[in-house]
């Protein structure tokens, strides 16, 4: 079910994790800076996530009906849960006896076995996919880039954020909490680098004063597959996206776009 071909894309998933902002300010989201040597988005600030593995598809087939999902969608949500635990140490989309010590032990086991299902069995946890909300799907299949990911984005809420996160020591060099607008401002100052989909998603997230607002918009706008396209206007090339998918900015000059 997975493929590296540009016609199908590499299935991937990520959870945009919210926490309450300090002193009643805007909510913050968790971002990571990818290692510069990574073949995709090396050195870029992105949301934690990664590709959907065969084990995710296998588990998705078995649990999809119980969660009211298609097997394919279930596999993507499982991958988002697994990648979040793997990359950040946060147990999102899971239910059971979960505390910091058990989450750390589960993360260590996940690093060894490489699949979520045996971790669930070992710790007596269950998937609670109602914790995550579909937000977007990006598939830049017509762009001339070496590795094309078909990525589904989800939202989840940590609330107080009174937990520790730490990098996985392999794919990422830094984890940090920041408001969506703060991330955009940091990119303008040259402190972080953003690829086109991340910038557009941050602009959309910056519209919301709370996680509840973000979830409400996500539930109100059906997820559509966003495939950026190049159009010529005013003698210049622009990279554009759908105008009705909830994004406040739908075009950027191609010459300024950073891609993976």
KOLKOLSE-977607 format. One record per residue: x, y, z of N, C-alpha, C in turn; residue in three letters. Coordinates in steps of 0.2 Angstrom, whole numbers, padded with zeros to 4 digits, always signed. Example, Ala and Ser with C-alpha at 12.3 -4.5 7.8 and 13.67 -1.06 7.14 Angstrom:
REM KOLKOLSE-977607
+0066-0028+0039+0062-0022+0039+0066-0016+0039ala/+0064-0011+0035+0068-0005+0036+0064+0000+0039ser/
This chain:
REM KOLKOLSE-977607
+0004-0006+0000+0000+0000+0000+0004+0006+0000unk/+0011+0006+0002+0015+0012+0001+0019+0012-0005unk/+0021+0017-0007+0024+0018-0013+0029+0024-0013unk/+0034+0024-0017+0039+0030-0017+0038+0033-0024unk/+0033+0031-0028+0032+0033-0035+0029+0040-0034unk/+0030+0045-0039+0027+0051-0039+0020+0051-0041unk/+0018+0046-0044+0011+0046-0046+0006+0044-0040unk/+0009+0040-0036+0005+0039-0030+0007+0043-0024unk/+0013+0044-0023+0015+0048-0017+0016+0043-0011unk/+0020+0046-0007+0022+0042-0001+0017+0044+0005unk/+0012+0039+0007+0007+0041+0012+0011+0043+0019unk/+0008+0049+0021+0011+0051+0027+0006+0055+0032unk/+0008+0056+0038+0003+0059+0043+0006+0063+0048unk/+0003+0068+0051+0006+0072+0056+0000+0074+0060unk/+0001+0076+0067-0004+0079+0071-0001+0086+0073unk/-0005+0091+0072-0003+0098+0074-0006+0098+0081unk/-0001+0098+0086-0003+0098+0093-0003+0105+0096unk/-0009+0106+0099-0010+0113+0102-0009+0112+0110unk/-0007+0118+0112-0007+0119+0120-0009+0126+0121unk/-0012+0127+0127-0014+0134+0129-0008+0138+0129unk/-0009+0144+0126-0004+0149+0126-0003+0152+0133unk/+0003+0155+0134+0004+0158+0141+0000+0165+0142unk/-0002+0166+0148-0005+0172+0150-0011+0173+0146unk/-0015+0168+0144-0021+0169+0140-0020+0171+0133unk/-0014+0171+0131-0012+0173+0124-0014+0167+0119unk/-0012+0168+0112-0014+0163+0107-0012+0156+0109unk/-0015+0151+0107-0012+0144+0108-0006+0143+0104unk/-0002+0139+0107+0004+0137+0104+0004+0130+0100unk/+0008+0129+0095+0008+0122+0092+0015+0120+0093unk/+0016+0113+0092+0023+0110+0093+0026+0109+0086unk/+0032+0111+0085+0036+0111+0079+0042+0108+0080unk/+0045+0105+0075+0052+0102+0076+0056+0105+0070unk/+0063+0105+0071+0067+0106+0065+0070+0100+0063unk/+0070+0098+0057+0072+0092+0054+0080+0093+0053unk/+0083+0087+0054+0090+0087+0053+0092+0089+0046unk/+0097+0092+0046+0099+0095+0039+0101+0090+0034unk/+0103+0084+0036+0104+0079+0032+0099+0075+0029unk/+0092+0076+0031+0087+0072+0029+0085+0074+0022unk/+0083+0069+0018+0082+0070+0011+0076+0074+0009unk/+0071+0074+0014+0065+0078+0013+0065+0084+0019unk/+0064+0090+0017+0064+0096+0021+0069+0096+0026unk/+0075+0094+0024+0081+0095+0029+0082+0102+0031unk/+0083+0103+0038+0084+0109+0041+0078+0113+0041unk/+0072+0111+0039+0066+0115+0039+0062+0114+0046unk/+0058+0119+0048+0054+0118+0054+0047+0115+0051unk/+0045+0110+0054+0039+0107+0052+0035+0104+0058unk/+0029+0101+0057+0025+0098+0062+0028+0091+0063unk/+0028+0088+0069+0030+0081+0069+0026+0076+0065unk/+0029+0071+0062+0025+0067+0058+0030+0062+0054unk/+0027+0058+0050+0031+0054+0045+0026+0049+0041unk/+0030+0045+0038+0026+0040+0033+0022+0035+0036unk/+0017+0033+0033+0013+0027+0035+0016+0021+0034unk/+0017+0017+0039+0021+0010+0038+0016+0005+0037unk/+0019-0001+0034+0014-0007+0033+0011-0009+0039unk/+0014-0009+0045+0011-0011+0051+0005-0006+0053unk/+0005+0000+0051+0000+0005+0052-0006+0002+0048unk/-0005+0001+0041-0010-0002+0037-0013-0008+0040unk/-0009-0013+0042-0012-0019+0045-0016-0018+0051unk/-0014-0014+0055-0018-0012+0061-0024-0008+0059unk/-0024-0004+0054-0029+0000+0052-0035-0005+0049unk/-0033-0010+0046-0038-0015+0043-0042-0018+0048unk/-0039-0019+0054-0042-0023+0059-0046-0018+0064unk/-0045-0012+0064-0048-0008+0069-0053-0003+0066unk/-0053-0002+0059-0056+0003+0056-0064+0003+0057unk/-0067-0002+0057-0074-0002+0058-0076+0000+0065unk/-0072-0002+0070-0074+0000+0077-0074+0007+0078unk/-0070+0011+0074-0069+0018+0074-0073+0022+0069unk/-0077+0018+0065-0081+0022+0060-0076+0025+0055unk/-0071+0022+0053-0066+0024+0048-0065+0019+0042unk/-0063+0022+0037-0060+0017+0031-0054+0014+0034unk/-0052+0009+0031-0045+0006+0033-0039+0011+0032unk/-0040+0014+0026-0034+0019+0024-0034+0025+0029unk/-0040+0027+0030-0040+0033+0035-0037+0031+0042unk/-0040+0025+0044-0037+0022+0051-0030+0022+0051unk/-0027+0019+0045-0020+0018+0045-0016+0025+0046unk/-0019+0030+0043-0015+0037+0043-0016+0039+0050unk/-0022+0038+0053-0022+0041+0060-0018+0037+0065unk/-0017+0031+0064-0013+0027+0068-0005+0029+0067unk/-0004+0030+0061+0003+0033+0059+0004+0040+0063unk/-0001+0044+0063+0000+0050+0066+0001+0049+0074unk/-0002+0045+0077-0002+0043+0084+0005+0040+0085unk/+0007+0036+0081+0014+0032+0082+0020+0037+0081unk/+0019+0041+0076+0025+0046+0074+0025+0051+0080unk/+0020+0053+0083+0020+0058+0088+0023+0055+0094unk/+0022+0049+0096+0025+0046+0102+0032+0045+0100unk/+0034+0043+0094+0041+0042+0092+0045+0048+0092unk/+0042+0054+0090+0046+0060+0088+0046+0064+0094unk/+0041+0064+0098+0040+0069+0104+0040+0066+0111unk/+0038+0060+0111+0036+0057+0118+0029+0058+0120unk/+0025+0061+0116+0018+0063+0118+0014+0057+0116unk/+0009+0055+0121+0005+0050+0120-0002+0053+0118unk/-0003+0055+0111-0009+0058+0109-0013+0053+0105unk/-0020+0053+0106-0024+0048+0102-0024+0041+0106unk/-0022+0041+0112-0022+0035+0116-0026+0036+0122unk/-0028+0030+0125-0032+0030+0131-0029+0024+0136unk/-0029+0025+0142-0027+0020+0147-0023+0023+0152unk/-0020+0019+0156-0015+0022+0161-0009+0025+0158unk/-0009+0031+0157-0004+0035+0154-0001+0040+0159unk/+0005+0040+0160+0009+0045+0164+0015+0046+0160unk/+0019+0051+0163+0026+0053+0159+0030+0047+0159unk/+0031+0043+0165+0035+0037+0165+0033+0032+0160unk/+0027+0030+0160+0024+0025+0155+0025+0027+0148unk/+0024+0034+0147+0025+0036+0140+0032+0036+0138unk/+0037+0037+0142+0044+0036+0141+0046+0029+0139unk/+0043+0025+0143+0044+0018+0142+0041+0015+0136unk/+0035+0017+0134+0032+0015+0128+0036+0018+0122unk/+0038+0024+0123+0042+0027+0117+0049+0023+0116unk/+0052+0021+0121+0058+0017+0121+0056+0010+0117unk/+0051+0007+0119+0049+0001+0116+0047+0002+0109unk/+0044+0007+0107+0042+0009+0100+0048+0009+0096unk/+0053+0012+0099+0060+0013+0095+0063+0006+0093unk/+0061+0001+0098+0064-0005+0097+0060-0009+0092unk/+0053-0009+0093+0049-0014+0089+0047-0011+0082unk/+0046-0004+0082+0045+0000+0076+0037-0001+0074unk/+0033-0003+0078+0026-0004+0077+0022-0002+0083unk/+0016+0001+0082+0012+0003+0088+0008-0003+0092unk/+0006-0007+0088+0001-0013+0091+0005-0016+0096unk/+0011-0019+0096+0014-0022+0102+0015-0017+0108unk/+0016-0011+0107+0016-0006+0112+0009-0006+0116unk/+0004-0005+0112-0003-0005+0115-0004-0011+0119unk/-0002-0017+0117-0003-0023+0120+0001-0023+0127unk/+0007-0021+0126+0011-0021+0132+0009-0017+0138unk/+0006-0011+0136+0005-0006+0141-0003-0006+0143unk/-0007-0010+0139-0014-0010+0140-0017-0004+0138unk/-0015-0001+0133-0018+0005+0130-0023+0004+0125unk/-0027+0008+0123-0031+0008+0117-0031+0014+0113unk/-0032+0013+0107-0032+0019+0102-0039+0023+0104unk/-0038+0030+0105-0044+0034+0106-0043+0040+0100unk/-0045+0038+0094-0044+0042+0088-0049+0048+0088unk/-0054+0048+0093-0059+0054+0093-0055+0060+0096unk/-0049+0059+0099-0045+0064+0101-0042+0068+0095unk/-0042+0066+0089-0039+0069+0084-0044+0071+0078unk/-0043+0076+0075-0048+0079+0070-0044+0080+0064unk/-0047+0077+0058-0044+0078+0051-0044+0086+0050unk/-0039+0088+0047-0038+0095+0046-0036+0097+0039unk/-0032+0093+0036-0030+0095+0029-0026+0089+0026unk/-0026+0089+0019-0022+0084+0015-0018+0087+0010unk/-0012+0087+0010-0007+0090+0005-0004+0084+0001unk/-0004+0085-0006-0001+0080-0011+0001+0084-0017unk/+0008+0086-0016+0010+0090-0022+0013+0086-0027unk/+0008+0082-0030+0010+0077-0035+0013+0080-0042unk/+0011+0086-0043+0014+0088-0050+0020+0093-0049unk/+0023+0093-0043+0029+0097-0043+0035+0092-0044unk/+0040+0095-0047+0046+0092-0049+0051+0091-0043unk/+0049+0088-0038+0053+0087-0032+0054+0079-0031unk/+0060+0077-0028+0062+0070-0028+0058+0065-0024unk/+0055+0068-0018+0051+0063-0014+0044+0067-0013unk/+0039+0064-0016+0032+0067-0015+0028+0063-0010unk/+0026+0067-0005+0022+0064+0001+0015+0066+0000unk/+0011+0062+0001+0004+0063+0002+0002+0063+0009unk/+0002+0069+0012+0002+0070+0019-0005+0072+0022unk/-0008+0068+0027-0014+0070+0030-0012+0073+0037unk/-0015+0079+0038-0014+0083+0044-0020+0082+0049unk/-0018+0082+0055-0024+0081+0060-0022+0086+0066unk/-0028+0088+0070-0027+0092+0075-0028+0088+0082unk/-0025+0090+0087-0026+0087+0094-0024+0093+0099unk/-0027+0092+0105-0026+0097+0110-0023+0094+0116unk/-0017+0097+0118-0014+0095+0124-0016+0099+0131unk/-0020+0104+0129-0022+0108+0135-0017+0112+0138unk/-0016+0111+0145-0011+0115+0148-0004+0114+0146unk/-0002+0109+0143+0005+0108+0140+0010+0107+0145unk/+0008+0105+0151+0012+0104+0157+0016+0097+0157unk/+0019+0096+0151+0023+0089+0150+0029+0091+0147unk/+0034+0086+0147+0040+0087+0144+0040+0084+0137unk/+0043+0087+0132+0044+0084+0126+0052+0084+0124unk/+0054+0079+0120+0061+0079+0119+0062+0076+0112unk/+0067+0078+0108+0069+0075+0102+0070+0068+0101unk/+0070+0065+0095+0071+0058+0095+0078+0056+0093unk/+0082+0061+0093+0090+0060+0092+0091+0058+0085unk/+0086+0057+0080+0088+0054+0073+0086+0059+0068unk/+0079+0060+0067+0077+0064+0062+0077+0072+0063unk/+0077+0073+0070+0075+0080+0072+0081+0083+0076unk/+0082+0089+0076+0087+0093+0080+0084+0097+0086unk/+0078+0099+0085+0075+0103+0090+0067+0102+0090unk/+0064+0103+0096+0057+0103+0097+0055+0110+0101unk/+0050+0113+0098+0049+0119+0102+0041+0121+0101unk/+0038+0124+0106+0032+0127+0106+0032+0134+0104unk/+0027+0136+0100+0027+0143+0097+0020+0144+0094unk/+0017+0150+0095+0011+0152+0091+0012+0152+0084unk/+0006+0151+0080+0007+0150+0073+0010+0157+0070unk/+0007+0162+0073+0010+0169+0070+0017+0170+0072unk/+0019+0167+0078+0026+0168+0081+0030+0164+0076unk/+0028+0158+0074+0032+0154+0069+0033+0158+0062unk/+0028+0161+0060+0028+0165+0054+0033+0171+0055unk/+0032+0174+0060+0037+0180+0062+0044+0178+0062unk/+0045+0172+0065+0052+0169+0066+0055+0168+0059unk/+0051+0165+0055+0053+0164+0048+0055+0170+0044unk/+0051+0175+0045+0052+0182+0042+0059+0185+0045unk/+0061+0183+0051+0067+0185+0054+0073+0181+0052unk/+0071+0175+0048+0077+0171+0046+0079+0166+0052unk/+0075+0165+0057+0077+0161+0063+0075+0154+0061unk/+0070+0153+0057+0068+0146+0055+0066+0146+0048unk/+0066+0140+0045+0064+0140+0038+0058+0136+0037unk/+0054+0138+0032+0047+0134+0031+0046+0132+0024unk/+0044+0126+0023+0042+0124+0016+0035+0127+0015unk/+0033+0127+0009+0027+0130+0006+0021+0127+0010unk/+0020+0120+0011+0014+0118+0015+0014+0120+0022unk/+0020+0120+0025+0020+0122+0032+0018+0130+0033unk/+0021+0134+0029+0019+0141+0029+0011+0142+0028unk/+0008+0139+0023+0001+0139+0022-0003+0137+0028unk/-0001+0131+0031-0004+0129+0037-0004+0133+0043unk/+0002+0136+0044+0003+0141+0049-0001+0147+0048unk/-0002+0150+0042-0006+0155+0041-0013+0154+0043unk/-0015+0148+0041-0022+0145+0043-0023+0145+0050unk/-0018+0142+0054-0019+0141+0061-0018+0148+0065unk/-0015+0153+0062-0015+0159+0065-0022+0163+0065unk/-0027+0160+0062-0033+0163+0062-0037+0162+0068unk/-0035+0157+0072-0039+0154+0077-0036+0156+0084unk/-0041+0159+0088-0039+0161+0095-0039+0155+0100unk/-0041+0149+0098-0041+0143+0103-0041+0137+0098unk/-0039+0132+0102-0040+0125+0099-0047+0124+0096unk/-0052+0126+0101-0059+0124+0099-0061+0128+0092unk/-0058+0134+0091-0060+0137+0085-0057+0133+0079unk/-0051+0131+0080-0047+0127+0075-0051+0121+0073unk/-0053+0117+0078-0057+0111+0077-0064+0112+0074unk/-0067+0118+0076-0073+0119+0073-0073+0121+0065unk/-0068+0124+0063-0067+0126+0056-0065+0119+0053unk/-0061+0115+0056-0059+0109+0053-0065+0104+0051unk/-0069+0104+0056-0075+0100+0056-0080+0103+0051unk/-0080+0110+0050-0085+0113+0045-0083+0113+0038unk/-0076+0112+0037-0074+0112+0030-0071+0105+0028unk/-0075+0102+0023-0072+0095+0021-0065+0095+0019unk/-0061+0090+0021-0054+0090+0019-0054+0088+0012unk/-0051+0093+0008-0049+0092+0001-0042+0091+0000unk/-0040+0087-0005-0033+0086-0007-0031+0092-0010unk/-0025+0095-0007-0022+0101-0010-0016+0099-0014unk/-0017+0101-0020-0011+0099-0025-0009+0106-0028unk/-0004+0109-0025-0001+0116-0027+0000+0116-0035unk/-0002+0121-0038-0001+0122-0045+0002+0128-0047unk/+0006+0128-0052+0010+0134-0055+0005+0138-0060unk/+0004+0144-0059+0000+0148-0064+0004+0154-0065unk/+0003+0157-0071+0006+0163-0074+0001+0169-0073unk/+0004+0174-0070+0000+0180-0069+0004+0186-0068unk/+0002+0191-0072+0006+0197-0072+0014+0196-0074unk/+0015+0191-0078+0022+0190-0080+0026+0186-0076unk/+0023+0184-0070+0026+0180-0065+0023+0173-0064unk/+0027+0169-0061+0024+0162-0059+0023+0162-0052unk/+0017+0159-0051+0014+0159-0044+0013+0151-0042unk/+0014+0149-0036+0012+0143-0034+0005+0144-0030unk/+0000+0140-0032-0007+0142-0030-0010+0135-0027unk/-0015+0137-0022-0018+0131-0019-0026+0132-0020unk/-0030+0128-0018-0037+0129-0018-0039+0135-0014unk/-0045+0138-0017-0047+0144-0014-0052+0143-0008unk/-0055+0137-0008-0060+0135-0003-0059+0130+0002unk/-0053+0130+0004-0050+0124+0008-0049+0127+0015unk/-0050+0134+0016-0049+0137+0023-0043+0141+0024unk/-0039+0141+0019-0033+0145+0019-0033+0152+0017unk/-0031+0157+0022-0031+0164+0020-0027+0166+0014unk/-0021+0163+0013-0016+0164+0008-0016+0158+0003unk/-0018+0159-0003-0018+0154-0008-0013+0154-0013unk/-0008+0159-0013-0003+0159-0018+0003+0163-0016unk/+0008+0160-0019+0015+0163-0017+0019+0163-0023unk/+0023+0169-0024+0028+0169-0030+0032+0163-0030unk/+0033+0160-0035+0036+0153-0036+0044+0154-0034unk/+0046+0160-0035+0053+0162-0034+0055+0162-0027unk/+0050+0163-0023+0051+0164-0015+0049+0157-0012unk/+0047+0152-0015+0044+0146-0012+0050+0142-0010unk/+0050+0139-0004+0055+0134-0001+0051+0127-0001unk/+0054+0122-0005+0051+0116-0005+0056+0111-0003unk/+0053+0105-0001+0057+0099+0002+0062+0097-0003unk/
